Amino acid sequence: MIQSQQEPTIVKLSELIAPCYYEEYRKIKEDLVTYFLNKGGRSSCKSSFISIALVLGLKKDPIAHAAVFMKVADKIEDKVAMQIQWAINVLHLAHEWKMTKRPCNFINIYTGQKIFIRGLDDPEKVTKGLKLTTGYFKYIWFEEANAFTSYGEIRTALNSLFRKSDVNLETHFKVFFSYNPPREPNNWINKHAKEVKNNPNWYVLATTYLDVPTGWLPKEFYDEAQRVKEVDERTYRHEYLGEAVGRDGLVYPMFSMEEHVIKQLEGKEAVVRVVCGIDGGAIIDATTCVPLAITTHGRIVCLPTMYYDPTAPGHQPLATQDQAILIENHLEQLWNALGYQPSMVELVIDSAASDIFLQLLQYGHYNTMKVGKKDIMVDMRRVQALLSYQGAFKIIDQGYKDPLTGSILGEHDMLIEELQSKVIDEKTGKPEDGNDHDIDALKYATYRLQEEGVI
């Protein structure tokens, strides 16, 4: 139990924290774990628990501060700020905190502690704007973490906040993630949850509304959950049980690891021509190079792709010249691996990346053309046609490698990850936006091949 310093109000945490969170709260109090990943279906009290743990933690550590992030800034006041205010109120600490808007903060009027609430559209810029005169960011919370494009984007924010500490820490930071799992099992956050499950510095907890004590949720909620279960069990499992059930609406359902993925070219198979699709990067967008090889066996083989994520650890947004150098270096590595440079190499570049186009011309890539994005459905069907190309399209998979260091960052080439996870937006009937930089580069290359009647 926690007793307010200002008022003789006793708060029973057992009335605020569901039993399914007791073990997590113990690990927070005893400082056993740094990262807490809370996933689950609707109304499983994830945000309620984290907001209470955060406010209580600040109460116990007067030099600690907190930062709470959502991907989209326009939701923070209606969602996160209201959740923090709820926790402050139920803990009877409203007399200690005041809220400000634009920027959205909570400030402890006695200790000066702050809870910063921000949208994280630009991780580096946003976190640089969070200033502390004393103390450190002990509590960091990513609400609706599935809305972020990758863990690299989150890591950029974390590293910035970790560096802002001005104390000799003898305690763990406390980093929270809360989200409803996306439908797609291959979504980055679903895979991340599996990867860290056995990491001793992570605590992963899946909860549902069925774990919440009776009486905490209205009868109407249970009635609606039961109705959805009876008419659409798959939707029920996803929305209410938090399961990654997959979708019927995959953009590229014809893609399969067994059919399309290989480790290397066949014994006497040689490359006679390469058409590279290139998608230029920006502040948080990846720079990608997808090389399609025409071989002596009549196949179109995607050689290992280059994917530079500026939000990944040790990375930063690159100038045009540096992006061009990465592409040039990647191509040289491909030729070295082949043992020769194909007689014909063509680069097809996003027309929005004119600076990269000009830079590559200076490197001697005169077989270079720009192409603008066409109708999204036409582009989609062109890639679908390639994947259905009578078993003659293959992707060499050597994992997702850091183009700067060569270290393995992911089990599969990023093109494979994108093809497996790209889905149709149920509202528009078109592919969902985002998570498709390699696919965009593939589209540019296939545009050239279709123009010549190769596909």
VOGU-3710 file (C-alpha; in Angstrom, 3 decimals, decimal comma):
1> miqsqqepti> 0,000/0,000/0,000  1,099/3,569/-0,764  0,211/6,469/1,531  0,167/10,018/0,172  2,524/12,489/1,873  -0,125/15,217/1,626  -3,344/13,413/2,377  -4,199/10,511/4,701  -5,559/8,477/1,819  -4,727/4,800/1,702
11> vklseliapc> -4,596/3,271/-1,774  -5,095/-0,461/-2,160  -3,092/-1,488/-5,190  -4,952/-4,790/-5,337  -7,984/-2,754/-6,390  -6,041/-1,072/-9,197  -3,644/-3,732/-10,504  -5,029/-6,965/-11,932  -3,443/-10,155/-10,491  -1,962/-11,050/-13,887
21> yyeeyrkike> 0,390/-8,085/-13,438  1,597/-8,893/-9,913  4,742/-10,664/-11,080  5,623/-7,831/-13,440  5,109/-5,275/-10,684  7,388/-7,297/-8,405  10,134/-7,246/-11,035  9,725/-3,485/-11,392  9,940/-2,869/-7,638  12,896/-5,191/-7,147
31> dlvtyflnkg> 14,696/-3,724/-10,145  15,159/-7,102/-11,839  14,426/-6,257/-15,469  14,869/-3,295/-17,827  12,395/-4,011/-20,618  8,722/-4,883/-20,141  6,738/-5,946/-23,190  2,983/-6,036/-22,593  0,916/-7,410/-25,428  -2,672/-8,573/-25,519
41> grssckssfi> -6,219/-8,069/-26,659  -8,698/-5,336/-25,923  -9,334/-4,211/-22,354  -6,638/-6,342/-20,760  -5,568/-3,347/-18,620  -2,090/-3,037/-20,149  -2,083/0,760/-20,249  -3,772/1,031/-16,857  -1,096/-1,074/-15,217  1,826/0,705/-16,863
51> sialvlglkk> 0,494/4,174/-16,041  0,104/3,199/-12,365  3,563/1,622/-12,218  5,069/4,718/-13,831  3,430/7,247/-11,492  4,253/5,161/-8,416  7,834/4,773/-9,592  8,244/8,521/-9,865  6,804/8,911/-6,377  9,517/6,628/-4,989
61> dpiahaavfm> 12,442/8,173/-6,914  12,403/11,997/-6,739  15,170/12,461/-9,336  13,468/10,237/-11,915  11,541/11,523/-14,930  9,428/9,791/-17,563  8,863/9,994/-21,307  5,806/8,492/-22,982  5,614/8,125/-26,742  3,103/7,282/-29,409
71> kvadkiedkv> 3,906/7,196/-33,092  1,223/9,761/-33,994  1,225/13,032/-32,105  -2,463/13,881/-32,554  -3,490/11,014/-30,256  -1,357/11,840/-27,244  -3,731/14,163/-25,377  -6,845/12,066/-25,896  -5,161/8,747/-25,149  -1,869/8,798/-23,245
81> amqiqwainv> -2,364/12,043/-21,325  -5,812/10,923/-20,180  -4,339/7,589/-19,086  -1,635/9,278/-17,027  -4,197/11,647/-15,524  -6,361/8,649/-14,603  -3,447/6,984/-12,802  -2,628/10,179/-10,903  -6,252/10,527/-9,849  -6,818/6,934/-8,673
91> lhlahewkmt> -3,582/7,120/-6,682  -4,886/10,319/-5,030  -1,877/12,316/-6,207  -3,704/15,003/-8,185  -2,563/17,694/-5,731  1,069/16,941/-6,671  0,815/17,146/-10,444  -0,236/19,728/-12,994  -0,679/19,193/-16,719  0,469/21,521/-19,486
101> krpcnfiniy> -0,464/21,408/-23,159  1,626/22,225/-26,226  3,945/20,713/-25,256  2,072/18,031/-23,372  3,730/17,478/-19,979  2,874/16,578/-16,417  4,957/18,421/-13,819  5,250/17,577/-10,134  4,833/20,926/-8,371  6,905/19,792/-5,361
111> tgqkifirgl> 9,835/17,925/-6,930  9,940/19,367/-10,436  9,725/15,876/-11,940  8,292/15,694/-15,438  6,360/13,250/-17,546  6,921/14,189/-21,185  4,280/12,963/-23,646  5,186/13,189/-27,309  4,470/11,893/-30,787  7,550/10,226/-32,227
121> ddpekvtkgl> 7,407/10,901/-35,941  11,101/11,858/-35,909  12,850/9,998/-33,035  16,136/11,910/-33,165  14,538/15,352/-33,359  11,855/14,695/-30,737  14,165/13,209/-28,110  16,734/15,956/-28,579  14,012/18,410/-27,592  13,450/16,747/-24,199
131> klttgyfkyi> 15,617/18,649/-21,733  16,370/17,873/-18,084  18,259/20,111/-15,671  18,690/17,314/-13,115  17,851/13,638/-12,850  17,340/11,090/-15,587  14,718/9,383/-17,720  14,059/6,301/-15,632  10,641/5,436/-17,095  10,102/5,270/-20,849
141> wfeeanafts> 6,856/3,988/-22,347  5,988/3,259/-25,971  2,207/3,054/-26,182  0,728/1,329/-29,255  4,263/0,184/-30,034  3,044/-1,771/-33,047  2,491/1,544/-34,856  6,252/2,091/-35,105  7,926/0,888/-38,284  10,744/-1,073/-36,647
151> ygeirtalns> 12,573/-1,612/-33,380  15,400/0,436/-34,860  13,144/3,484/-34,762  12,462/2,868/-31,066  16,115/2,177/-30,320  17,057/5,578/-31,719  14,799/7,241/-29,148  16,022/5,030/-26,311  19,693/5,683/-26,957  19,065/9,417/-27,015
161> lfrksdvnle> 17,256/9,315/-23,662  19,814/7,003/-22,048  22,537/9,533/-22,882  20,658/12,312/-21,090  21,279/10,832/-17,628  23,426/13,001/-15,329  23,604/10,523/-12,427  25,726/7,476/-11,682  22,990/4,924/-12,028  22,815/1,905/-9,761
171> thfkvffsyn> 19,389/0,990/-11,069  17,830/-0,193/-14,270  15,938/2,050/-16,588  12,355/0,874/-16,984  11,202/0,662/-20,583  7,597/-0,351/-21,317  5,968/-1,460/-24,558  2,203/-1,883/-24,817  0,268/-2,920/-27,886  -2,339/-5,157/-29,437
181> pprepnnwin> -0,426/-7,637/-31,637  -0,859/-7,065/-35,382  -2,565/-9,808/-37,354  0,549/-10,733/-39,330  2,868/-13,207/-37,536  5,782/-11,754/-39,529  5,164/-8,205/-38,350  8,354/-6,884/-36,775  6,921/-6,518/-33,280  5,438/-10,025/-33,231
191> khakevknnp> 8,809/-11,417/-34,224  10,579/-9,162/-31,727  8,417/-10,483/-28,891  9,512/-14,025/-29,750  13,168/-13,035/-30,036  13,356/-11,436/-26,571  11,081/-13,870/-24,743  13,978/-15,752/-23,139  16,228/-12,732/-22,684  16,763/-12,267/-18,913
201> nwyvlattyl> 16,618/-8,485/-19,261  13,157/-8,632/-20,855  9,823/-9,546/-19,342  7,184/-10,490/-21,906  3,559/-10,778/-20,782  0,484/-11,583/-22,856  -2,899/-10,776/-21,299  -6,550/-10,732/-22,324  -9,793/-9,394/-20,916  -10,312/-12,861/-19,402
211> dvptgwlpke> -7,419/-12,108/-16,994  -9,162/-9,030/-15,620  -11,103/-9,431/-12,350  -14,868/-9,778/-12,652  -16,589/-6,438/-12,313  -13,752/-4,333/-13,724  -15,301/-4,339/-17,188  -18,950/-3,634/-18,020  -21,313/-6,465/-18,910  -21,790/-4,951/-22,369
221> fydeaqrvke> -18,116/-5,551/-23,156  -18,407/-9,279/-22,403  -21,621/-9,471/-24,422  -19,964/-7,899/-27,446  -16,905/-10,145/-27,137  -19,177/-13,201/-27,075  -21,126/-11,946/-30,082  -17,931/-11,454/-32,120  -16,706/-14,894/-31,051  -19,873/-16,502/-32,381
231> vdertyrhey> -19,971/-14,699/-35,751  -16,232/-14,354/-36,523  -13,921/-16,433/-34,361  -10,793/-15,292/-36,190  -11,534/-11,631/-35,500  -12,325/-12,527/-31,891  -8,978/-14,281/-31,478  -7,147/-11,277/-32,878  -9,006/-8,385/-31,260  -9,938/-9,918/-27,924
241> lgeavgrdgl> -7,279/-12,594/-27,344  -4,426/-10,708/-28,998  -3,406/-13,519/-31,348  -1,473/-12,937/-34,580  -3,972/-14,844/-36,691  -2,702/-13,672/-40,081  -4,819/-12,161/-42,831  -6,576/-13,394/-45,892  -5,650/-10,136/-47,592  -1,963/-10,674/-48,289
251> vypmfsmeeh> -0,760/-8,694/-51,290  1,591/-11,463/-52,399  -0,005/-14,743/-51,293  1,772/-16,542/-54,145  5,142/-15,969/-52,467  6,547/-18,904/-50,510  9,916/-19,684/-48,972  9,915/-23,126/-50,544  9,136/-21,942/-54,064  11,081/-18,711/-54,323
261> vikqlegkea> 14,050/-18,757/-51,933  17,474/-20,232/-52,697  20,903/-19,932/-51,075  22,988/-19,551/-54,213  23,030/-19,883/-57,999  23,134/-23,349/-59,515  26,520/-24,881/-60,375  27,014/-23,655/-63,947  24,501/-20,838/-63,829  26,001/-17,475/-64,820
271> vvrvvcgidg> 24,681/-13,931/-64,694  24,532/-12,164/-68,061  22,662/-9,030/-67,082  21,619/-7,211/-63,920  18,808/-4,672/-63,505  18,994/-2,973/-60,107  16,001/-1,190/-58,650  16,992/1,593/-56,255  14,796/3,394/-53,716  16,427/6,495/-52,241
281> gaiidattcv> 16,238/7,083/-48,493  15,424/10,053/-46,277  15,520/10,930/-42,576  13,805/7,750/-41,374  13,292/5,966/-44,701  15,572/3,202/-45,868  17,879/3,307/-48,887  17,549/0,059/-50,840  19,078/-1,673/-53,837  17,373/-4,753/-55,317
291> plaitthgri> 19,470/-6,387/-58,080  17,601/-8,695/-60,472  19,924/-10,978/-62,438  19,056/-12,560/-65,780  20,928/-15,876/-65,864  22,032/-18,397/-68,444  19,394/-20,788/-67,088  16,628/-18,437/-68,146  15,812/-17,430/-64,606  15,371/-14,048/-62,953
301> vclptmyydp> 17,292/-14,263/-59,696  17,247/-11,532/-57,076  20,803/-11,269/-55,766  21,300/-10,216/-52,104  19,705/-6,816/-51,590  21,109/-3,774/-49,824  18,917/-2,219/-47,120  20,211/0,732/-45,114  17,947/1,717/-42,229  18,940/5,168/-40,866
311> tapghqplat> 17,143/4,438/-37,579  19,132/1,269/-36,823  21,844/1,244/-34,106  25,006/3,023/-35,250  23,226/4,430/-38,299  22,157/7,942/-39,174  20,499/9,696/-42,124  22,943/9,774/-45,017  23,765/12,508/-47,498  23,100/11,759/-51,161
321> qdqailienh> 26,761/11,043/-51,863  26,987/8,571/-48,990  23,867/6,738/-50,171  25,389/6,444/-53,625  28,622/5,119/-52,118  26,690/2,431/-50,245  25,014/1,335/-53,473  28,332/1,356/-55,346  30,023/-0,680/-52,604  27,182/-3,184/-52,556
331> leqlwnalgy> 27,429/-3,754/-56,290  31,191/-4,252/-56,048  30,646/-6,836/-53,301  28,181/-8,665/-55,552  30,650/-8,766/-58,439  33,393/-9,970/-56,106  31,128/-12,763/-54,861  30,283/-13,739/-58,460  33,903/-13,550/-59,501  33,083/-11,271/-62,418
341> qpsmvelvid> 31,052/-8,211/-63,385  28,135/-8,968/-65,710  28,486/-7,467/-69,174  25,332/-5,381/-68,765  24,370/-3,586/-65,533  21,451/-1,157/-65,430  20,193/0,944/-62,560  16,543/1,994/-62,337  16,075/4,707/-59,738  13,126/6,369/-58,051
351> saasdiflql> 12,617/9,662/-59,902  12,382/11,434/-56,537  16,032/10,497/-55,899  17,496/12,670/-58,676  20,585/13,536/-56,620  21,488/9,875/-56,211  20,885/9,395/-59,928  23,386/12,134/-60,788  25,909/10,837/-58,258  25,804/7,327/-59,716
361> lqyghyntmk> 26,282/8,753/-63,209  29,521/10,269/-61,941  30,638/6,799/-60,838  30,292/5,620/-64,422  26,879/3,916/-64,281  25,689/5,336/-67,596  23,048/2,620/-68,065  20,958/4,431/-65,486  17,351/5,534/-65,788  14,793/7,227/-63,575
371> vgkkdimvdm> 11,243/5,995/-63,207  8,370/7,475/-61,253  5,903/5,476/-59,216  3,027/4,284/-61,383  -0,474/3,339/-60,339  -0,103/1,363/-57,128  -2,341/-1,443/-58,360  -0,441/-1,709/-61,664  2,842/-1,904/-59,731  1,370/-4,565/-57,449
381> rrvqallsyq> 0,199/-6,731/-60,330  3,606/-6,474/-61,995  5,340/-7,878/-58,897  2,624/-10,534/-58,580  3,300/-11,538/-62,184  7,002/-11,869/-61,424  6,292/-14,099/-58,416  4,046/-16,235/-60,623  6,675/-16,495/-63,355  6,419/-20,289/-63,811
391> gafkiidqgy> 8,927/-21,013/-61,044  11,613/-18,988/-62,805  11,919/-16,193/-60,215  14,166/-16,826/-57,213  15,580/-14,802/-54,323  19,021/-15,554/-52,900  18,658/-15,309/-49,134  21,806/-14,617/-47,140  20,034/-12,812/-44,316  19,585/-9,109/-43,656
401> kdpltgsilg> 23,080/-7,645/-43,423  24,170/-4,261/-42,134  25,607/-2,554/-45,240  28,111/-0,688/-43,050  29,566/-3,593/-41,076  28,370/-6,733/-42,847  26,954/-8,102/-39,587  23,712/-10,087/-39,716  20,749/-8,029/-38,456  17,948/-10,385/-39,474
411> ehdmlieelq> 17,389/-14,000/-40,425  16,059/-13,221/-43,898  16,706/-10,710/-46,652  14,477/-7,665/-46,117  12,738/-8,227/-49,451  11,520/-11,581/-48,146  10,278/-9,988/-44,928  8,296/-7,393/-46,886  6,786/-9,867/-49,359  5,607/-12,052/-46,476
421> skvidektgk> 3,973/-9,252/-44,519  2,531/-6,812/-47,066  -1,261/-6,718/-46,736  -4,259/-5,102/-48,375  -5,809/-2,139/-46,579  -9,352/-3,271/-45,865  -10,705/0,280/-46,302  -9,058/1,176/-49,610  -8,603/-2,255/-51,178  -5,003/-1,257/-51,989
431> pedgndhdid> -1,692/-2,314/-50,390  -1,162/-0,697/-47,008  1,380/2,092/-46,979  4,786/1,567/-45,362  7,157/-1,352/-44,787  7,927/-1,682/-48,497  11,209/0,018/-49,447  12,655/-3,172/-50,956  9,351/-3,850/-52,733  9,446/-0,326/-54,184
441> alkyatyrlq> 12,955/-0,962/-55,507  11,750/-4,284/-56,915  8,925/-2,448/-58,697  11,401/-0,119/-60,404  13,470/-3,041/-61,676  10,419/-4,965/-62,888  9,175/-1,852/-64,690  12,282/-2,033/-66,854  11,904/-5,776/-67,475  8,238/-5,442/-68,369
451> eegvi> 9,015/-2,582/-70,716  11,258/-4,971/-72,659  8,805/-7,862/-72,543  10,979/-10,000/-70,256  8,041/-10,450/-67,876
//
